[in-house]
Amino acid sequence: MRQTIKAYMISPWTIENGVMKAPVVLIREGVACGSNGCIFWAGHILQENAHKWDNVPVCIDHPQVDGIPVSIEENAETRRAIIGATKNPRYDPAIKGIRAEIHVPASHPRASEIQGIREVSMGVFSDETYESGEFKGKEYSACSITMEPDHCALLSGGQVGACDWETGCGIRNNSKSRAFQDIIREAAKNHFQTLIRRKIMHTNEVKPLLPPGVKEVEKEFDYSKNQWEGEVEPMLPPVFDRKPNNENENQNETKNETWNGGNDEVQPMLPPQFNR
């Protein structure tokens, strides 16, 4: 029986003093394509402007008027879309990006939806120099030289930001932290113990991973052949052929075959029972 189990073991959101909090990566060095085209954001520009993201409004999706993106401060209606703010911004040189926290009241009527969002997008005003180029395979037509934050948008409905989650932005756990790793290990242990307790699986079903290309087989020593039956054969280079080119060649001719690998290749050593 095959059973598929899908579960969220840990949420990036925490609740403290009536406020939901989640870590976010707003942007990383690279090319971001938005309403003004594809712009290159250099790490030093992000570092110089990271502090400006303190207490910047957060909203669900970008504010618009008649389908046109506008500032969150455009009018009373757009200001009502504010659900929280970004806090504690800082530049992280390890990822060359801006980290912060998103704070939203836990009593917000869309709290459950907010906790399910991981994609974010910046609303910023910036000045650019119009010089084209390429960064990590992505072309750009301008380079940003200033950054004035207007808002941070949580993208609903499967929308993807200019610096998306797969690129390393968005709401995410700190997977390198010791606390996070401890929680994951504990959750995995409890999950398997539950499966075993419910007799969905047995302890002997938890097996170590084998190297790629190696399969587990039952082994039994054959004394008449002086070798293991069902032994797992070692993986050899593609150019290596254990069998003679002609099935009618005798064993001596097989043994005299020469190694056809390149000058910089090392001829593999095989157990005695294998003929080249």
C-alpha positions in Angstrom: 0.0 0.0 0.0 1.3 3.4 -0.9 0.4 6.4 1.3 1.1 10.0 0.5 1.3 12.4 3.4 1.5 16.1 2.9 2.0 18.3 5.9 3.4 21.7 7.0 5.7 20.8 9.9 6.5 24.4 10.8 5.2 27.8 10.0 7.4 30.9 9.6 4.8 32.9 11.5 4.9 33.4 15.2 2.4 35.3 17.4 3.6 37.5 20.2 1.6 40.1 22.2 -1.2 39.9 19.6 1.1 40.5 16.6 1.9 37.9 13.9 5.5 38.0 12.8 7.4 36.4 9.9 10.9 36.7 8.5 11.1 38.0 5.0 13.8 38.6 2.3 12.6 41.6 0.4 15.2 41.6 -2.4 18.5 40.2 -3.3 21.2 41.4 -5.6 20.1 40.7 -9.2 17.8 41.5 -12.0 14.2 42.3 -11.0 11.6 42.8 -13.8 8.6 44.9 -12.8 6.4 47.7 -14.1 9.5 49.7 -15.1 11.2 46.9 -17.0 14.1 44.8 -15.9 16.4 46.6 -13.5 19.7 45.5 -12.0 19.9 46.0 -8.2 23.5 45.9 -7.0 24.4 44.7 -3.5 25.9 48.0 -2.4 22.7 49.8 -3.4 20.7 47.4 -1.3 23.1 47.8 1.6 22.9 51.6 1.5 19.1 51.6 1.6 18.2 48.7 3.8 17.5 50.9 6.8 14.8 52.7 4.9 12.5 49.7 5.2 11.8 50.2 8.8 8.1 50.6 9.4 7.2 50.6 5.7 3.4 49.7 5.1 2.5 46.1 4.2 -0.6 45.3 2.1 -2.1 42.3 0.3 -1.3 42.8 -3.4 -0.1 46.1 -4.9 -2.4 49.1 -4.5 -4.0 50.1 -7.8 -6.3 52.8 -9.2 -8.1 51.9 -12.4 -5.8 49.0 -12.9 -2.6 51.2 -12.6 -0.1 50.6 -9.7 0.0 53.5 -7.4 1.6 54.5 -4.1 0.0 53.1 -0.9 -0.5 56.7 0.1 -2.4 57.6 -3.1 -5.7 58.1 -1.3 -7.8 57.1 1.7 -8.9 53.8 0.0 -5.3 52.6 -0.7 -4.3 53.6 2.8 -7.1 51.3 4.1 -5.4 48.4 2.4 -2.5 48.6 4.9 -2.5 45.5 7.1 0.9 45.9 8.9 4.5 47.0 8.5 8.0 45.8 8.0 10.3 45.9 11.0 14.0 45.4 11.8 15.4 45.7 8.3 19.1 44.8 7.7 21.4 44.0 4.9 22.7 40.4 4.9 26.0 40.1 3.1 25.8 36.3 3.1 22.9 36.5 0.6 23.5 40.0 -0.6 19.9 40.9 0.2 17.6 42.8 2.6 16.1 40.9 5.4 13.3 42.2 7.6 10.2 41.1 9.6 6.6 41.5 8.6 4.3 42.4 11.5 0.5 42.0 11.2 -2.1 42.1 13.9 -3.2 38.6 14.8 -6.8 39.7 14.9 -6.8 40.7 11.2 -9.8 39.1 9.5 -7.6 37.6 6.7 -5.0 36.3 9.2 -5.3 32.6 8.0 -4.9 33.7 4.3 -1.9 35.9 5.2 -0.1 33.0 6.9 -0.4 31.0 3.7 1.4 33.6 1.5 5.1 33.3 0.8 5.6 35.5 -2.3 6.2 39.2 -1.7 7.0 42.2 -4.0 8.4 45.6 -3.3 6.7 48.9 -4.1 9.6 51.4 -4.5 10.5 54.6 -6.2 14.0 54.6 -7.7 16.4 56.4 -10.0 18.2 54.4 -12.7 21.1 54.8 -15.1 20.1 53.5 -18.5 22.9 51.0 -19.2 22.1 47.5 -20.4 23.8 44.3 -19.4 23.4 40.8 -18.1 23.7 39.3 -14.6 23.6 35.5 -14.1 21.9 35.0 -17.4 19.2 37.6 -17.0 19.3 40.8 -19.2 18.6 44.2 -17.8 18.1 47.6 -19.4 18.9 49.9 -16.4 20.7 49.9 -13.1 19.1 51.3 -10.0 21.1 53.9 -8.1 18.5 54.9 -5.4 15.7 53.2 -3.5 12.7 54.9 -1.7 10.4 52.2 -0.3 6.6 52.8 -0.6 5.2 49.5 0.5 5.7 45.7 0.7 3.0 43.6 -1.0 2.1 40.1 0.0 1.1 38.5 -3.3 -2.1 36.4 -3.2 -3.6 34.0 -5.7 -0.4 32.4 -6.8 1.2 35.6 -8.0 5.0 35.7 -8.2 7.2 38.6 -7.3 10.0 40.1 -9.3 12.4 38.5 -6.8 10.4 35.4 -6.2 10.6 32.7 -3.6 12.6 30.3 -5.8 15.2 33.0 -6.2 15.5 33.3 -2.4 13.1 36.1 -1.6 9.7 36.1 0.1 8.5 34.9 3.5 10.7 32.0 4.6 12.1 30.1 7.5 15.7 30.4 8.6 16.7 26.9 7.6 20.3 27.3 8.8 19.3 28.1 12.3 20.0 25.4 15.0 16.5 25.8 16.4 14.8 25.3 13.0 16.9 22.1 12.3 16.0 20.8 15.8 12.3 21.3 15.2 12.4 19.5 11.8 14.3 16.5 13.3 11.8 16.3 16.2 8.8 16.6 13.9 10.2 13.9 11.6 10.8 11.6 14.6 7.3 12.1 15.9 5.8 11.5 12.5 7.6 8.1 12.0 6.7 7.1 15.6 3.0 7.8 14.9 3.1 5.7 11.7 4.7 2.8 13.6 2.3 3.1 16.5 -0.6 3.0 14.1 0.9 0.0 12.3 1.0 1.9 9.0 4.7 1.1 8.8 7.2 -1.0 10.7 10.6 -0.2 12.2 12.4 -2.5 9.7 11.0 -0.4 6.8 13.2 2.5 7.7 16.3 1.7 5.6 19.5 3.6 4.9 19.9 5.3 1.5 22.2 3.5 -0.9 24.5 5.2 -3.4 23.0 6.0 -6.8 23.1 3.0 -9.1 23.4 0.4 -6.2 20.4 -1.7 -5.3 19.9 -3.9 -2.3 19.8 -7.6 -2.9 19.9 -10.8 -0.8 23.4 -12.2 -0.7 24.4 -15.8 -0.2 27.9 -17.3 -0.6 28.2 -20.0 -3.3 31.1 -22.3 -2.2 31.2 -24.1 -5.5 31.9 -20.9 -7.4 33.8 -19.3 -4.5 31.8 -16.1 -4.8 28.8 -14.3 -3.5 25.5 -14.9 -5.4 23.6 -11.8 -6.2 26.6 -9.5 -5.4 26.1 -5.9 -6.3 28.5 -5.1 -9.2 30.6 -2.0 -9.0 29.7 0.9 -11.3 32.2 1.3 -14.1 32.9 4.1 -16.6 30.7 4.0 -19.8 33.7 3.1 -21.9 34.4 0.0 -19.9 32.9 -3.3 -21.2 33.0 -6.4 -19.1 32.2 -8.6 -22.0 34.4 -9.4 -25.1 33.3 -7.7 -28.3 32.9 -11.1 -29.9 31.2 -13.8 -27.8 33.3 -16.5 -29.5 36.5 -15.0 -28.2 38.2 -17.2 -25.7 39.0 -16.2 -22.1 42.7 -15.5 -22.9 41.8 -13.0 -25.6 39.4 -11.3 -23.2 42.1 -10.9 -20.6 44.4 -9.3 -23.1 42.0 -6.5 -24.0 43.5 -3.1 -23.4 42.1 -0.1 -21.6 40.7 2.4 -24.1 40.2 5.3 -21.7 41.9 8.7 -22.2 45.4 9.5 -21.0 44.1 11.2 -17.9 41.8 8.3 -16.9 42.6 5.7 -14.3 41.9 2.1 -15.1 39.4 0.8 -12.6 40.4 -2.2 -10.4 37.9 -5.1 -10.3 37.5 -8.1 -8.1 39.2 -11.3 -9.4 35.9 -12.8 -10.6 35.4 -10.0 -13.1 37.0 -10.3 -16.5 37.7 -7.3 -18.6 
